[in-house]
Amino acid sequence: MDRKVLKNSRCRDVLLHVSTCCLLGLLLTLAACRNDMEKIAMFDPQNLPQQRIEEVRVWRSENGTRQMELTAQLVESYVTPEKKTVYPHGFAMQIFDDHGKLSAFVTGDSAVQREEKKMVEAYGHIVIIDYSTGDTSYLMSLIWDSGEHLVYSNDPVKSVNGDRVTYGDGFTSDDEFREPIIRGQRGRLTFEDD
């Protein structure tokens, strides 16, 4: 009879142990299942890029003359809710004149190209180098309206050319940077005595 009691006791202990583990597992599973709407929205097809390309280099030319070269570490294309191309890890763009000579260089931390609006919005540490004038401009945002052939920023701007430093309240130019205008200009000039 001791054997039977001992055997039933072991079965009871095993069943109790298995039941406890199952109950604990169920509680952990239920506690871990939360509907964090932000995390769920990340997997909504509308929030995912349709195309993702790494290490991008694009050239644009007209009549055999190179006009622009764009490089980016990552490019993501979306079609919903709006058609756009995103450069989340920065970009660098070289702009060439009608003779194929490098005329300007633009770089920034990120950019969004909005297809329907025909606009590109660049953000974060924008640097524009105008090789024809020697000016280097620093901004935090830049908008290119290709429909209007206009580049502008409403953020403060700093422009440097040698010893001349110009500050302003905004920036406007044609899209080839031939006629840049700094709004609300103020600056510092350094003169040498002869």
C-alpha positions in Angstrom: 0.0 0.0 0.0 2.9 2.3 0.5 3.8 1.9 -3.1 0.4 3.0 -4.3 0.4 6.1 -2.0 3.9 7.0 -3.0 3.0 6.6 -6.7 -0.2 8.7 -6.3 1.8 11.3 -4.4 4.4 11.6 -7.2 1.7 11.8 -9.9 0.0 14.5 -7.8 3.3 16.5 -7.5 4.0 16.2 -11.2 0.4 17.3 -12.1 0.7 20.2 -9.7 4.0 21.2 -11.1 2.8 21.0 -14.8 -0.4 22.9 -13.9 1.6 25.6 -12.2 3.9 26.0 -15.2 1.0 26.1 -17.6 -0.8 28.7 -15.5 2.3 30.8 -15.1 2.9 30.6 -18.9 -0.7 31.6 -19.6 -0.4 34.6 -17.3 2.9 35.7 -18.9 1.4 35.4 -22.4 -1.7 37.5 -21.4 0.4 40.1 -19.7 2.7 40.4 -22.7 -0.1 40.9 -25.3 -0.8 44.6 -25.5 -2.1 46.5 -28.4 0.3 49.4 -28.7 -1.3 51.3 -31.6 1.9 53.0 -32.6 3.7 49.6 -33.0 0.7 48.1 -34.9 0.6 51.2 -37.2 4.3 50.5 -38.2 3.2 47.3 -39.9 0.2 48.9 -41.8 1.1 48.6 -45.5 0.3 52.3 -45.9 3.2 53.1 -43.5 5.7 50.8 -45.2 7.8 51.8 -48.2 6.9 50.2 -51.5 10.6 50.3 -52.5 13.8 50.6 -50.5 17.2 51.1 -52.1 20.6 51.4 -50.4 23.7 53.2 -51.7 22.0 55.2 -54.4 23.7 57.3 -57.1 21.5 59.0 -59.7 22.5 61.3 -62.6 20.2 63.5 -64.6 21.2 64.9 -68.0 19.7 66.9 -70.8 20.9 66.7 -74.4 23.9 64.7 -73.2 25.0 67.3 -70.7 25.0 66.3 -67.0 22.7 68.5 -64.9 22.7 66.9 -61.5 24.2 64.0 -59.6 22.5 62.8 -56.4 23.9 60.3 -53.9 22.1 58.9 -50.8 22.7 56.1 -48.3 19.1 55.0 -48.3 16.0 55.9 -50.5 12.5 54.8 -49.6 9.6 55.2 -52.0 6.0 55.4 -50.8 2.7 55.4 -52.8 0.2 55.8 -50.0 -1.1 57.9 -48.4 0.8 60.2 -50.7 3.4 59.5 -53.4 6.8 60.5 -52.0 10.4 59.6 -51.9 12.3 59.8 -48.6 16.0 60.2 -48.0 16.1 59.4 -44.2 19.9 59.2 -43.8 20.9 62.2 -45.8 21.8 63.2 -49.3 24.4 65.0 -51.4 23.6 66.7 -54.7 26.0 68.2 -57.2 24.5 70.7 -59.7 26.1 71.4 -63.0 25.8 74.4 -65.3 24.8 74.3 -69.0 28.4 73.4 -70.0 28.6 70.5 -67.5 30.8 72.4 -65.0 30.1 71.9 -61.3 28.2 75.0 -60.1 26.8 74.1 -56.7 26.8 71.4 -54.1 24.0 70.8 -51.6 23.9 68.3 -48.7 21.6 67.7 -45.8 20.6 65.2 -43.0 17.3 64.1 -44.6 14.9 65.0 -47.4 11.4 64.2 -48.7 10.4 64.6 -52.3 6.6 65.1 -52.7 5.7 64.0 -56.2 2.3 65.6 -56.6 3.4 69.0 -55.1 6.6 68.9 -57.2 8.5 69.9 -54.1 11.6 68.6 -52.2 12.0 69.5 -48.5 15.4 69.0 -47.0 16.1 69.1 -43.2 19.0 69.3 -40.8 22.4 70.8 -41.3 21.9 71.9 -44.9 25.1 73.1 -46.6 25.0 74.9 -50.0 28.3 75.6 -51.8 28.0 78.0 -54.7 31.2 77.5 -56.7 30.6 80.5 -59.0 30.6 83.0 -56.1 32.6 81.1 -53.5 29.7 81.4 -51.0 28.9 78.6 -48.5 25.5 78.8 -46.9 24.3 77.0 -43.8 20.6 76.4 -43.0 18.4 74.0 -41.1 15.8 73.5 -43.8 15.5 74.1 -47.5 12.5 73.8 -49.9 12.8 73.3 -53.6 9.6 74.1 -55.6 10.5 72.6 -59.0 7.2 73.8 -60.5 8.1 77.5 -59.7 11.9 76.9 -60.2 12.5 78.3 -56.7 14.6 77.3 -53.7 13.9 78.9 -50.4 14.1 78.6 -46.6 12.4 80.6 -43.9 15.0 79.5 -41.3 18.0 81.6 -40.2 20.9 81.4 -42.7 24.6 82.0 -42.4 26.6 82.6 -45.6 30.4 82.6 -45.6 32.8 83.9 -48.4 36.3 84.3 -47.2 36.3 86.8 -44.4 32.8 88.0 -45.2 30.1 86.4 -43.0 26.4 87.2 -43.7 23.5 86.3 -41.5 19.9 86.4 -42.5 16.3 85.5 -41.7 15.7 83.4 -44.8 17.0 82.4 -48.2 15.5 82.5 -51.7 17.1 81.6 -55.0 16.3 80.3 -58.5 16.7 76.5 -58.7 20.2 76.7 -60.2 21.4 79.1 -57.5 22.2 81.8 -60.0 20.4 84.5 -58.0 20.6 83.8 -54.3 19.0 86.4 -52.0 19.4 86.4 -48.2 16.4 88.1 -46.5 17.1 90.4 -43.5 20.8 90.5 -44.2 23.3 91.6 -41.5 26.9 90.7 -41.5 30.6 91.1 -40.7 33.3 92.3 -43.0 37.0 92.2 -42.2 39.2 94.9 -43.7 43.0 95.0 -43.7 45.0 98.2 -43.2 47.5 99.0 -46.0 
